[in-house]
Amino acid sequence: MNSLQKQNPPAAVSKRKERGEAKILYHQYSKEKYACRIDLPELSELPEPDNVWIECGSGISRELTDRLGKRFGFNKLILEDAAVVPQPPKLDEYDDSCFLTLNAVDWNEQEHCIEENQMTFLWKKRLLISLSEAANSDLNFLLTRLTDPSSNVRALGSDYLLFSILNFLIDNAYKTAKSM
């Protein structure tokens, strides 16, 4: 080959991120307090004036989305879409809620490939439900912010929490692209 010809880099392979053990974390927070449980309490409505983040890792199932949707009154179309894996990125807005799904990406250095993890978010005022196809310890940085009483995440509610997660996922996608 002529030394002036550019060589094409090998194509990056993409694969779904492996699932770990399913877990649900229930975070209840406000500017004044933060509490976390490993199970989902029986609630008929959200505790006033607190915000709630229900973090579901390692598995998006029809049973789980139906259970959460019925408990918190999400539109049936949202629940149908939330249970589909894989799904192309999508954002739907309803009267009192939003649905967002996207693929988070990570560079797997050992296998030299991109790992995809479908993340789905169901959002209402004072409530965020995040559903992750795979175990997502990447969101652990938020625990530090949620336990800090002076944190904007605590003070500004579930919409700011969603913004923080999306900001992290976009930054991580940029780092992944640079790693290739």
C-alpha positions as protocol buffer text, in pm:
chain_id: "A"
residue {
  index: 1
  type: MET
  ca { x: 0 y: 0 z: 0 }
}
residue {
  index: 2
  type: ASN
  ca { x: 119 y: 349 z: -82 }
}
residue {
  index: 3
  type: SER
  ca { x: 233 y: 530 z: 234 }
}
residue {
  index: 4
  type: LEU
  ca { x: 20 y: 829 z: 134 }
}
residue {
  index: 5
  type: GLN
  ca { x: -302 y: 626 z: 140 }
}
residue {
  index: 6
  type: LYS
  ca { x: -499 y: 646 z: 460 }
}
residue {
  index: 7
  type: GLN
  ca { x: -581 y: 325 z: 635 }
}
residue {
  index: 8
  type: ASN
  ca { x: -936 y: 290 z: 758 }
}
residue {
  index: 9
  type: PRO
  ca { x: -957 y: 217 z: 1129 }
}
residue {
  index: 10
  type: PRO
  ca { x: -1126 y: -110 z: 1217 }
}
residue {
  index: 11
  type: ALA
  ca { x: -1500 y: -71 z: 1255 }
}
residue {
  index: 12
  type: ALA
  ca { x: -1622 y: -54 z: 1613 }
}
residue {
  index: 13
  type: VAL
  ca { x: -1851 y: -337 z: 1707 }
}
residue {
  index: 14
  type: SER
  ca { x: -2154 y: -267 z: 1919 }
}
residue {
  index: 15
  type: LYS
  ca { x: -2316 y: -506 z: 2163 }
}
residue {
  index: 16
  type: ARG
  ca { x: -2582 y: -490 z: 2433 }
}
residue {
  index: 17
  type: LYS
  ca { x: -2446 y: -444 z: 2784 }
}
residue {
  index: 18
  type: GLU
  ca { x: -2481 y: -754 z: 3000 }
}
residue {
  index: 19
  type: ARG
  ca { x: -2756 y: -765 z: 3257 }
}
residue {
  index: 20
  type: GLY
  ca { x: -2673 y: -812 z: 3619 }
}
residue {
  index: 21
  type: GLU
  ca { x: -2899 y: -893 z: 3908 }
}
residue {
  index: 22
  type: ALA
  ca { x: -3223 y: -694 z: 3897 }
}
residue {
  index: 23
  type: LYS
  ca { x: -3258 y: -426 z: 4163 }
}
residue {
  index: 24
  type: ILE
  ca { x: -3496 y: -146 z: 4251 }
}
residue {
  index: 25
  type: LEU
  ca { x: -3385 y: 151 z: 4460 }
}
residue {
  index: 26
  type: TYR
  ca { x: -3643 y: 393 z: 4595 }
}
residue {
  index: 27
  type: HIS
  ca { x: -3499 y: 740 z: 4666 }
}
residue {
  index: 28
  type: GLN
  ca { x: -3717 y: 992 z: 4850 }
}
residue {
  index: 29
  type: TYR
  ca { x: -3570 y: 1339 z: 4879 }
}
residue {
  index: 30
  type: SER
  ca { x: -3629 y: 1707 z: 4936 }
}
residue {
  index: 31
  type: LYS
  ca { x: -3407 y: 2001 z: 5021 }
}
residue {
  index: 32
  type: GLU
  ca { x: -3429 y: 1898 z: 5388 }
}
residue {
  index: 33
  type: LYS
  ca { x: -3391 y: 1518 z: 5374 }
}
residue {
  index: 34
  type: TYR
  ca { x: -3286 y: 1211 z: 5180 }
}
residue {
  index: 35
  type: ALA
  ca { x: -3376 y: 845 z: 5229 }
}
residue {
  index: 36
  type: CYS
  ca { x: -3314 y: 535 z: 5019 }
}
residue {
  index: 37
  type: ARG
  ca { x: -3478 y: 191 z: 5031 }
}
residue {
  index: 38
  type: ILE
  ca { x: -3396 y: -128 z: 4843 }
}
residue {
  index: 39
  type: ASP
  ca { x: -3759 y: -211 z: 4780 }
}
residue {
  index: 40
  type: LEU
  ca { x: -4062 y: -31 z: 4646 }
}
residue {
  index: 41
  type: PRO
  ca { x: -4297 y: 79 z: 4925 }
}
residue {
  index: 42
  type: GLU
  ca { x: -4672 y: 46 z: 4880 }
}
residue {
  index: 43
  type: LEU
  ca { x: -4776 y: 400 z: 4790 }
}
residue {
  index: 44
  type: SER
  ca { x: -5108 y: 519 z: 4661 }
}
residue {
  index: 45
  type: GLU
  ca { x: -4965 y: 866 z: 4595 }
}
residue {
  index: 46
  type: LEU
  ca { x: -4636 y: 1051 z: 4620 }
}
residue {
  index: 47
  type: PRO
  ca { x: -4533 y: 1177 z: 4964 }
}
residue {
  index: 48
  type: GLU
  ca { x: -4582 y: 1555 z: 4991 }
}
residue {
  index: 49
  type: PRO
  ca { x: -4368 y: 1765 z: 4932 }
}
residue {
  index: 50
  type: ASP
  ca { x: -4089 y: 1516 z: 4857 }
}
residue {
  index: 51
  type: ASN
  ca { x: -3951 y: 1404 z: 4523 }
}
residue {
  index: 52
  type: VAL
  ca { x: -3916 y: 1036 z: 4437 }
}
residue {
  index: 53
  type: TRP
  ca { x: -3666 y: 864 z: 4210 }
}
residue {
  index: 54
  type: ILE
  ca { x: -3731 y: 496 z: 4144 }
}
residue {
  index: 55
  type: GLU
  ca { x: -3415 y: 349 z: 3996 }
}
residue {
  index: 56
  type: CYS
  ca { x: -3464 y: 11 z: 3827 }
}
residue {
  index: 57
  type: GLY
  ca { x: -3146 y: -157 z: 3710 }
}
residue {
  index: 58
  type: SER
  ca { x: -3081 y: -477 z: 3517 }
}
residue {
  index: 59
  type: GLY
  ca { x: -3403 y: -547 z: 3347 }
}
residue {
  index: 60
  type: ILE
  ca { x: -3693 y: -379 z: 3181 }
}
residue {
  index: 61
  type: SER
  ca { x: -3993 y: -610 z: 3182 }
}
residue {
  index: 62
  type: ARG
  ca { x: -4359 y: -573 z: 3094 }
}
residue {
  index: 63
  type: GLU
  ca { x: -4450 y: -679 z: 3449 }
}
residue {
  index: 64
  type: LEU
  ca { x: -4233 y: -408 z: 3604 }
}
residue {
  index: 65
  type: THR
  ca { x: -4351 y: -128 z: 3373 }
}
residue {
  index: 66
  type: ASP
  ca { x: -4718 y: -227 z: 3424 }
}
residue {
  index: 67
  type: ARG
  ca { x: -4673 y: -234 z: 3802 }
}
residue {
  index: 68
  type: LEU
  ca { x: -4508 y: 109 z: 3813 }
}
residue {
  index: 69
  type: GLY
  ca { x: -4745 y: 256 z: 3556 }
}
residue {
  index: 70
  type: LYS
  ca { x: -5058 y: 149 z: 3737 }
}
residue {
  index: 71
  type: ARG
  ca { x: -4925 y: 270 z: 4071 }
}
residue {
  index: 72
  type: PHE
  ca { x: -4835 y: 615 z: 3941 }
}
residue {
  index: 73
  type: GLY
  ca { x: -5095 y: 661 z: 3665 }
}
residue {
  index: 74
  type: PHE
  ca { x: -4883 y: 666 z: 3349 }
}
residue {
  index: 75
  type: ASN
  ca { x: -5046 y: 654 z: 3006 }
}
residue {
  index: 76
  type: LYS
  ca { x: -5085 y: 301 z: 2862 }
}
residue {
  index: 77
  type: LEU
  ca { x: -4889 y: 394 z: 2548 }
}
residue {
  index: 78
  type: ILE
  ca { x: -4593 y: 498 z: 2763 }
}
residue {
  index: 79
  type: LEU
  ca { x: -4599 y: 163 z: 2940 }
}
residue {
  index: 80
  type: GLU
  ca { x: -4609 y: -33 z: 2614 }
}
residue {
  index: 81
  type: ASP
  ca { x: -4310 y: 160 z: 2481 }
}
residue {
  index: 82
  type: ALA
  ca { x: -4119 y: 132 z: 2809 }
}
residue {
  index: 83
  type: ALA
  ca { x: -4131 y: -248 z: 2798 }
}
residue {
  index: 84
  type: VAL
  ca { x: -3977 y: -277 z: 2449 }
}
residue {
  index: 85
  type: VAL
  ca { x: -3601 y: -350 z: 2438 }
}
residue {
  index: 86
  type: PRO
  ca { x: -3419 y: -256 z: 2221 }
}
residue {
  index: 87
  type: GLN
  ca { x: -3596 y: 54 z: 2097 }
}
residue {
  index: 88
  type: PRO
  ca { x: -3477 y: 355 z: 1897 }
}
residue {
  index: 89
  type: PRO
  ca { x: -3437 y: 682 z: 2088 }
}
residue {
  index: 90
  type: LYS
  ca { x: -3774 y: 845 z: 2148 }
}
residue {
  index: 91
  type: LEU
  ca { x: -3931 y: 1132 z: 2342 }
}
residue {
  index: 92
  type: ASP
  ca { x: -4307 y: 1156 z: 2396 }
}
residue {
  index: 93
  type: GLU
  ca { x: -4483 y: 1427 z: 2594 }
}
residue {
  index: 94
  type: TYR
  ca { x: -4826 y: 1376 z: 2748 }
}
residue {
  index: 95
  type: ASP
  ca { x: -5050 y: 1606 z: 2955 }
}
residue {
  index: 96
  type: ASP
  ca { x: -4884 y: 1535 z: 3288 }
}
residue {
  index: 97
  type: SER
  ca { x: -4586 y: 1315 z: 3201 }
}
residue {
  index: 98
  type: CYS
  ca { x: -4298 y: 1248 z: 2964 }
}
residue {
  index: 99
  type: PHE
  ca { x: -4141 y: 934 z: 2825 }
}
residue {
  index: 100
  type: LEU
  ca { x: -3781 y: 921 z: 2704 }
}
residue {
  index: 101
  type: THR
  ca { x: -3575 y: 627 z: 2587 }
}
residue {
  index: 102
  type: LEU
  ca { x: -3218 y: 630 z: 2460 }
}
residue {
  index: 103
  type: ASN
  ca { x: -2911 y: 412 z: 2437 }
}
residue {
  index: 104
  type: ALA
  ca { x: -2634 y: 494 z: 2679 }
}
residue {
  index: 105
  type: VAL
  ca { x: -2293 y: 389 z: 2548 }
}
residue {
  index: 106
  type: ASP
  ca { x: -1965 y: 283 z: 2708 }
}
residue {
  index: 107
  type: TRP
  ca { x: -1635 y: 183 z: 2553 }
}
residue {
  index: 108
  type: ASN
  ca { x: -1529 y: -167 z: 2656 }
}
residue {
  index: 109
  type: GLU
  ca { x: -1151 y: -148 z: 2640 }
}
residue {
  index: 110
  type: GLN
  ca { x: -1097 y: -523 z: 2688 }
}
residue {
  index: 111
  type: GLU
  ca { x: -1323 y: -624 z: 2398 }
}
residue {
  index: 112
  type: HIS
  ca { x: -1265 y: -308 z: 2192 }
}
residue {
  index: 113
  type: CYS
  ca { x: -1632 y: -250 z: 2135 }
}
residue {
  index: 114
  type: ILE
  ca { x: -1914 y: -17 z: 2227 }
}
residue {
  index: 115
  type: GLU
  ca { x: -2159 y: -148 z: 2485 }
}
residue {
  index: 116
  type: GLU
  ca { x: -2515 y: -18 z: 2461 }
}
residue {
  index: 117
  type: ASN
  ca { x: -2754 y: 4 z: 2752 }
}
residue {
  index: 118
  type: GLN
  ca { x: -3111 y: 113 z: 2689 }
}
residue {
  index: 119
  type: MET
  ca { x: -3220 y: 371 z: 2944 }
}
residue {
  index: 120
  type: THR
  ca { x: -3587 y: 460 z: 2973 }
}
residue {
  index: 121
  type: PHE
  ca { x: -3723 y: 747 z: 3181 }
}
residue {
  index: 122
  type: LEU
  ca { x: -4080 y: 807 z: 3295 }
}
residue {
  index: 123
  type: TRP
  ca { x: -4119 y: 1155 z: 3441 }
}
residue {
  index: 124
  type: LYS
  ca { x: -4397 y: 1338 z: 3622 }
}
residue {
  index: 125
  type: LYS
  ca { x: -4387 y: 1629 z: 3859 }
}
residue {
  index: 126
  type: ARG
  ca { x: -4192 y: 1514 z: 4168 }
}
residue {
  index: 127
  type: LEU
  ca { x: -4139 y: 1162 z: 4022 }
}
residue {
  index: 128
  type: LEU
  ca { x: -3867 y: 1011 z: 3804 }
}
residue {
  index: 129
  type: ILE
  ca { x: -3856 y: 643 z: 3716 }
}
residue {
  index: 130
  type: SER
  ca { x: -3539 y: 525 z: 3543 }
}
residue {
  index: 131
  type: LEU
  ca { x: -3535 y: 181 z: 3384 }
}
residue {
  index: 132
  type: SER
  ca { x: -3200 y: 41 z: 3277 }
}
residue {
  index: 133
  type: GLU
  ca { x: -3159 y: -263 z: 3054 }
}
residue {
  index: 134
  type: ALA
  ca { x: -2833 y: -349 z: 3233 }
}
residue {
  index: 135
  type: ALA
  ca { x: -2691 y: -287 z: 3576 }
}
residue {
  index: 136
  type: ASN
  ca { x: -2602 y: 80 z: 3578 }
}
residue {
  index: 137
  type: SER
  ca { x: -2360 y: 163 z: 3853 }
}
residue {
  index: 138
  type: ASP
  ca { x: -2261 y: 467 z: 3643 }
}
residue {
  index: 139
  type: LEU
  ca { x: -2539 y: 662 z: 3814 }
}
residue {
  index: 140
  type: ASN
  ca { x: -2380 y: 618 z: 4157 }
}
residue {
  index: 141
  type: PHE
  ca { x: -2238 y: 971 z: 4130 }
}
residue {
  index: 142
  type: LEU
  ca { x: -2592 y: 1095 z: 4195 }
}
residue {
  index: 143
  type: LEU
  ca { x: -2599 y: 936 z: 4539 }
}
residue {
  index: 144
  type: THR
  ca { x: -2330 y: 1178 z: 4651 }
}
residue {
  index: 145
  type: ARG
  ca { x: -2540 y: 1468 z: 4525 }
}
residue {
  index: 146
  type: LEU
  ca { x: -2861 y: 1335 z: 4679 }
}
residue {
  index: 147
  type: THR
  ca { x: -2700 y: 1298 z: 5023 }
}
residue {
  index: 148
  type: ASP
  ca { x: -2564 y: 1656 z: 5012 }
}
residue {
  index: 149
  type: PRO
  ca { x: -2826 y: 1900 z: 5151 }
}
residue {
  index: 150
  type: SER
  ca { x: -2672 y: 2188 z: 4955 }
}
residue {
  index: 151
  type: SER
  ca { x: -2693 y: 2003 z: 4621 }
}
residue {
  index: 152
  type: ASN
  ca { x: -2900 y: 2142 z: 4333 }
}
residue {
  index: 153
  type: VAL
  ca { x: -3030 y: 1791 z: 4269 }
}
residue {
  index: 154
  type: ARG
  ca { x: -3194 y: 1795 z: 4613 }
}
residue {
  index: 155
  type: ALA
  ca { x: -3317 y: 2152 z: 4586 }
}
residue {
  index: 156
  type: LEU
  ca { x: -3449 y: 2154 z: 4229 }
}
residue {
  index: 157
  type: GLY
  ca { x: -3648 y: 1832 z: 4209 }
}
residue {
  index: 158
  type: SER
  ca { x: -3705 y: 1544 z: 3970 }
}
residue {
  index: 159
  type: ASP
  ca { x: -3674 y: 1748 z: 3650 }
}
residue {
  index: 160
  type: TYR
  ca { x: -3326 y: 1862 z: 3752 }
}
residue {
  index: 161
  type: LEU
  ca { x: -3239 y: 1503 z: 3847 }
}
residue {
  index: 162
  type: LEU
  ca { x: -3336 y: 1393 z: 3493 }
}
residue {
  index: 163
  type: PHE
  ca { x: -3128 y: 1678 z: 3349 }
}
residue {
  index: 164
  type: SER
  ca { x: -2828 y: 1564 z: 3559 }
}
residue {
  index: 165
  type: ILE
  ca { x: -2861 y: 1205 z: 3436 }
}
residue {
  index: 166
  type: LEU
  ca { x: -2892 y: 1313 z: 3071 }
}
residue {
  index: 167
  type: ASN
  ca { x: -2596 y: 1548 z: 3106 }
}
residue {
  index: 168
  type: PHE
  ca { x: -2387 y: 1260 z: 3243 }
}
residue {
  index: 169
  type: LEU
  ca { x: -2496 y: 1022 z: 2965 }
}
residue {
  index: 170
  type: ILE
  ca { x: -2413 y: 1279 z: 2694 }
}
residue {
  index: 171
  type: ASP
  ca { x: -2071 y: 1348 z: 2848 }
}
residue {
  index: 172
  type: ASN
  ca { x: -2008 y: 973 z: 2867 }
}
residue {
  index: 173
  type: ALA
  ca { x: -2107 y: 927 z: 2500 }
}
residue {
  index: 174
  type: TYR
  ca { x: -1852 y: 1197 z: 2407 }
}
residue {
  index: 175
  type: LYS
  ca { x: -1579 y: 1020 z: 2610 }
}
residue {
  index: 176
  type: THR
  ca { x: -1675 y: 691 z: 2442 }
}
residue {
  index: 177
  type: ALA
  ca { x: -1645 y: 845 z: 2095 }
}
residue {
  index: 178
  type: LYS
  ca { x: -1301 y: 986 z: 2183 }
}
residue {
  index: 179
  type: SER
  ca { x: -1187 y: 642 z: 2310 }
}
residue {
  index: 180
  type: MET
  ca { x: -1254 y: 470 z: 1979 }
}
